[in-house]
Amino acid sequence: MGKVKAFFSQLDFSWRTLKDYGLIILGGLIQALALRTFLVPAQLVSGGISGIAQLLHYLEGWPIGAVTLLGNIPLFILGWRHLGGPRFAIRTILTVLSYTVLTDILIEITGTTPITDDILLNTLYGGIVLGIGLGLVYLGRGTSGGTDILARIMNKRLGMSISLSYMITDSLAVILAGFFFGWEKTMYGLVMIYLSGIAADFVTQGNNVVREAMIITDETTKVVSAISEQLGRGATIIEAKGGYTQKDRPIIFCVVTAAEVIRLKTIVHDADPDAFMSVGHANEALGEGFSPLGERT
């Protein structure tokens, strides 16, 4: 009884939380629409628990939503432990219920008549729409349940991008579908999962494509000033020492958009043609000059 009271005492019903719940329900609805409109008619397995539920639906006629709901129970317990206890629980329950119930309702009411018989179009639109729904759930600081719980754990604990972790955890059911529906469907299914991962990343991170640069130069002050004046970007000077010379060699670290990389190269070259510069990809940039740093899960 004490644990139940503790659970409800930790629940939050602030405006921010209610907004998150709205995003989660909307995301669940969009995922259900993708399943009913594109994936089920084309026999494209979405992967994970829902993918296994799709297989059982195709082979035995079992309801996709109900099977997905039952299959989520053990993974729900795992997610409770690693992804935030009560806050995780209410969000995951809300997502799974909205997704599974709406999926069965849509299929029951409208059947599985396809919009198009073109498997390529079903793959493209199914993957994009599914990913948009998944991204909205993530924006609501939730998880869509199933092996997505494992994907979120990998994203949080190992730093993997959503698309990669989603691909790894959901590929098994798609590959299994190859034994029943042919390997061509499996290949389309893998493309669909990849597209949904990209769409989820785009929804959660937007088009905030950023690069991080590390610059070693003898004209440190000049380069930092030029970056500030010409790009309007800040830079951090990191104290370092050359491995071979053992001399102090400060490193300039800065983050710019992908479109600003060429200008940054020009700035560095003009200041010091002999400078060393390394440019790498960054998944996201938050804070001054970029997207606001909000509360993260």
C-alpha positions as CSV (number, residue, x, y, z in Angstrom):
1,M,0.0,0.0,0.0
2,G,2.9,2.3,0.8
3,K,4.4,1.8,-2.6
4,V,1.1,2.7,-4.3
5,K,0.9,5.9,-2.3
6,A,4.5,6.7,-3.1
7,F,3.7,6.1,-6.8
8,F,0.8,8.6,-6.9
9,S,2.6,11.1,-4.8
10,Q,5.3,11.4,-7.5
11,L,3.0,12.0,-10.3
12,D,3.1,15.5,-11.8
13,F,0.1,17.2,-13.5
14,S,1.6,20.5,-14.3
15,W,0.9,22.3,-17.6
16,R,4.2,21.1,-18.9
17,T,3.3,17.5,-18.0
18,L,-0.2,17.7,-19.5
19,K,1.4,19.1,-22.7
20,D,3.7,16.1,-22.7
21,Y,0.7,13.7,-22.3
22,G,-1.0,15.4,-25.3
23,L,2.1,14.9,-27.4
24,I,2.3,11.2,-26.4
25,I,-1.4,10.6,-27.3
26,L,-1.0,12.4,-30.6
27,G,2.2,10.4,-31.3
28,G,0.4,7.1,-30.5
29,L,-2.5,8.1,-32.8
30,I,-0.1,8.9,-35.7
31,Q,1.7,5.6,-35.2
32,A,-1.6,3.7,-35.3
33,L,-2.5,5.5,-38.5
34,A,0.8,4.5,-40.1
35,L,0.2,0.9,-39.1
36,R,-3.3,0.7,-40.4
37,T,-2.8,2.9,-43.5
38,F,0.5,1.7,-44.9
39,L,2.2,-1.2,-42.9
40,V,-0.6,-3.7,-42.3
41,P,-2.1,-3.6,-45.9
42,A,1.4,-4.1,-47.3
43,Q,2.5,-6.7,-44.8
44,L,5.4,-4.6,-43.7
45,V,6.5,-5.5,-40.2
46,S,7.4,-2.5,-38.1
47,G,9.8,-4.3,-35.8
48,G,9.9,-5.0,-32.1
49,I,6.9,-6.2,-30.1
50,S,4.4,-4.6,-32.4
51,G,6.2,-6.3,-35.3
52,I,5.8,-9.7,-33.7
53,A,2.1,-8.8,-33.1
54,Q,1.8,-8.0,-36.8
55,L,3.2,-11.4,-37.7
56,L,0.7,-13.1,-35.4
57,H,-2.1,-11.0,-36.9
58,Y,-1.1,-12.0,-40.4
59,L,-0.7,-15.7,-39.6
60,E,-3.3,-16.3,-36.9
61,G,-5.6,-13.3,-37.0
62,W,-4.8,-12.1,-33.5
63,P,-5.5,-8.5,-32.7
64,I,-2.3,-6.4,-33.1
65,G,-3.0,-4.0,-30.3
66,A,-3.9,-6.6,-27.7
67,V,-0.8,-8.7,-28.4
68,T,1.4,-5.6,-28.3
69,L,-0.1,-4.6,-25.0
70,L,0.6,-8.0,-23.4
71,G,4.1,-8.2,-24.9
72,N,5.0,-4.8,-23.3
73,I,4.6,-6.0,-19.7
74,P,8.1,-7.5,-19.2
75,L,9.8,-4.6,-21.0
76,F,7.7,-2.2,-19.0
77,I,9.2,-3.6,-15.8
78,L,12.7,-3.2,-17.3
79,G,11.9,0.4,-18.3
80,W,10.6,1.2,-14.8
81,R,14.0,0.4,-13.4
82,H,16.1,2.3,-15.9
83,L,14.0,5.1,-17.3
84,G,12.5,7.0,-14.4
85,G,10.1,5.0,-12.2
86,P,6.7,6.6,-11.8
87,R,7.2,9.3,-14.5
88,F,8.3,6.7,-16.9
89,A,5.4,4.4,-15.9
90,I,2.5,6.9,-16.5
91,R,4.0,8.0,-19.9
92,T,4.6,4.5,-21.2
93,I,1.2,3.3,-20.1
94,L,-0.4,6.3,-21.8
95,T,1.6,5.7,-25.0
96,V,1.0,1.9,-25.2
97,L,-2.7,2.2,-24.4
98,S,-3.3,5.0,-27.0
99,Y,-1.2,3.2,-29.7
100,T,-2.6,-0.3,-29.1
101,V,-6.2,0.6,-28.5
102,L,-6.4,3.0,-31.5
103,T,-4.7,0.5,-33.8
104,D,-7.3,-2.2,-33.0
105,I,-10.1,0.3,-33.3
106,L,-8.9,1.6,-36.6
107,I,-8.5,-1.8,-38.1
108,E,-11.8,-3.0,-36.7
109,I,-13.7,0.0,-38.1
110,T,-12.0,0.6,-41.4
111,G,-10.5,-2.8,-42.2
112,T,-7.1,-3.1,-44.0
113,T,-7.9,-1.8,-47.5
114,P,-4.7,-0.2,-48.8
115,I,-4.5,3.4,-50.2
116,T,-2.0,2.0,-52.7
117,D,-0.6,-1.4,-53.7
118,D,2.8,0.0,-54.4
119,I,5.1,-1.5,-51.8
120,L,7.7,1.3,-52.2
121,L,5.2,4.0,-51.5
122,N,3.9,2.1,-48.5
123,T,7.5,1.8,-47.3
124,L,8.3,5.4,-47.7
125,Y,5.1,6.9,-46.3
126,G,4.8,4.2,-43.6
127,G,8.3,4.8,-42.3
128,I,8.0,8.6,-42.3
129,V,4.6,8.7,-40.7
130,L,5.6,6.1,-38.1
131,G,8.8,8.1,-37.3
132,I,6.8,11.3,-36.9
133,G,4.6,9.6,-34.3
134,L,7.6,8.1,-32.5
135,G,9.3,11.5,-32.5
136,L,6.2,13.2,-30.9
137,V,6.2,10.6,-28.2
138,Y,9.9,11.3,-27.5
139,L,9.2,15.0,-27.5
140,G,6.6,14.2,-24.8
141,R,9.5,12.6,-22.8
142,G,7.9,9.2,-23.3
143,T,8.6,5.9,-24.9
144,S,6.3,4.0,-27.2
145,G,7.0,0.8,-25.3
146,G,8.1,-2.5,-26.7
147,T,11.7,-2.7,-27.8
148,D,11.6,1.1,-28.0
149,I,12.2,0.9,-24.3
150,L,15.5,-0.9,-25.0
151,A,16.3,1.7,-27.6
152,R,15.7,4.6,-25.1
153,I,17.9,2.8,-22.6
154,M,20.7,2.5,-25.3
155,N,20.2,6.2,-26.2
156,K,20.3,7.3,-22.6
157,R,23.0,5.1,-21.2
158,L,25.3,4.5,-24.3
159,G,24.7,7.8,-26.1
160,M,23.5,6.2,-29.3
161,S,21.3,8.2,-31.7
162,I,17.7,7.4,-31.7
163,S,17.9,6.1,-35.3
164,L,20.7,3.6,-34.6
165,S,19.3,2.3,-31.3
166,Y,15.9,1.9,-32.9
167,M,17.4,0.1,-35.9
168,I,19.2,-2.4,-33.7
169,T,16.3,-3.2,-31.4
170,D,13.7,-3.5,-34.1
171,S,15.5,-5.4,-36.9
172,L,14.9,-8.9,-35.4
173,A,11.1,-9.0,-36.0
174,V,11.6,-7.6,-39.6
175,I,14.2,-10.3,-40.4
176,L,11.9,-12.9,-38.9
177,A,9.1,-11.7,-41.2
178,G,11.3,-12.7,-44.2
179,F,10.7,-16.4,-43.4
180,F,6.9,-15.9,-43.9
181,F,6.5,-13.2,-46.5
182,G,9.8,-13.3,-48.4
183,W,13.1,-11.5,-48.1
184,E,12.0,-8.7,-50.4
185,K,9.5,-7.6,-47.7
186,T,12.3,-7.8,-45.2
187,M,14.5,-5.5,-47.2
188,Y,11.6,-3.0,-47.6
189,G,10.9,-3.4,-43.9
190,L,14.5,-2.5,-43.0
191,V,14.3,0.6,-45.2
192,M,11.1,1.5,-43.5
193,I,12.7,1.3,-40.0
194,Y,15.6,3.4,-41.1
195,L,13.3,6.1,-42.5
196,S,11.2,6.1,-39.3
197,G,14.4,6.5,-37.3
198,I,15.5,9.5,-39.4
199,A,12.0,11.0,-39.1
200,A,12.0,10.5,-35.3
201,D,15.4,12.3,-35.1
202,F,14.1,15.2,-37.2
203,V,11.0,15.7,-35.1
204,T,13.0,15.6,-31.8
205,Q,16.0,17.6,-33.0
206,G,14.7,19.5,-36.0
207,N,17.0,20.5,-38.8
208,N,19.6,21.7,-36.3
209,V,22.5,20.2,-38.2
210,V,25.7,21.3,-36.3
211,R,29.4,20.7,-36.5
212,E,32.0,21.0,-33.8
213,A,35.5,22.3,-34.7
214,M,38.8,22.0,-32.9
215,I,41.5,24.4,-34.1
216,I,45.2,24.5,-33.2
217,T,47.0,27.6,-34.3
218,D,49.7,30.1,-33.4
219,E,47.2,32.9,-33.9
220,T,44.8,31.9,-31.2
221,T,43.6,35.4,-30.2
222,K,43.2,36.4,-33.9
223,V,41.2,33.4,-34.8
224,V,38.9,33.7,-31.7
225,S,38.2,37.3,-32.4
226,A,37.4,36.6,-36.1
227,I,35.0,33.8,-35.2
228,S,33.2,36.1,-32.8
229,E,33.1,39.1,-35.2
230,Q,32.4,37.4,-38.5
231,L,30.3,34.4,-37.4
232,G,28.9,35.7,-34.2
233,R,29.9,32.4,-32.5
234,G,31.6,31.9,-29.2
235,A,34.7,29.8,-28.8
236,T,36.4,28.1,-25.9
237,I,40.2,27.9,-25.5
238,I,41.3,24.6,-24.0
239,E,44.7,24.4,-22.5
240,A,46.7,21.5,-24.1
241,K,50.2,20.3,-24.7
242,G,51.7,19.0,-27.9
243,G,52.5,15.3,-27.7
244,Y,55.7,15.4,-29.6
245,T,57.1,18.9,-28.7
246,Q,55.7,18.9,-25.2
247,K,55.0,22.6,-25.7
248,D,51.8,24.4,-24.7
249,R,49.4,24.4,-27.6
250,P,45.9,25.8,-26.8
251,I,43.0,24.3,-28.7
252,I,40.1,26.5,-29.9
253,F,36.8,24.7,-29.6
254,C,33.6,26.0,-31.3
255,V,30.3,24.8,-32.6
256,V,28.7,26.1,-35.8
257,T,26.0,25.1,-38.2
258,A,26.8,23.0,-41.2
259,A,26.3,26.1,-43.4
260,E,28.9,28.0,-41.5
261,V,31.7,25.4,-41.9
262,I,33.0,26.9,-45.1
263,R,33.2,30.4,-43.6
264,L,34.9,29.0,-40.5
265,K,37.6,27.4,-42.7
266,T,38.1,30.7,-44.5
267,I,38.5,32.6,-41.2
268,V,41.0,30.1,-39.9
269,H,43.0,30.1,-43.2
270,D,43.1,33.9,-43.4
271,A,44.4,34.1,-39.8
272,D,46.9,31.3,-40.1
273,P,47.4,29.2,-43.3
274,D,49.4,26.7,-41.3
275,A,46.7,26.0,-38.7
276,F,45.4,22.5,-38.0
277,M,41.6,22.1,-37.9
278,S,39.3,19.2,-37.3
279,V,35.6,19.3,-38.0
280,G,33.2,16.7,-36.6
281,H,29.5,16.0,-36.5
282,A,27.4,16.7,-33.5
283,N,23.9,15.3,-32.9
284,E,22.5,18.4,-31.3
285,A,23.5,21.8,-30.0
286,L,21.6,23.4,-27.1
287,G,22.1,26.8,-25.5
288,E,23.1,30.3,-26.6
289,G,23.1,30.7,-30.3
290,F,21.2,27.4,-30.9
291,S,18.0,25.8,-29.6
292,P,17.1,26.6,-25.9
293,L,18.4,24.1,-23.3
294,G,15.1,22.8,-21.9
295,E,14.5,20.1,-19.3
296,R,15.8,16.8,-20.6
297,T,14.9,13.3,-19.5
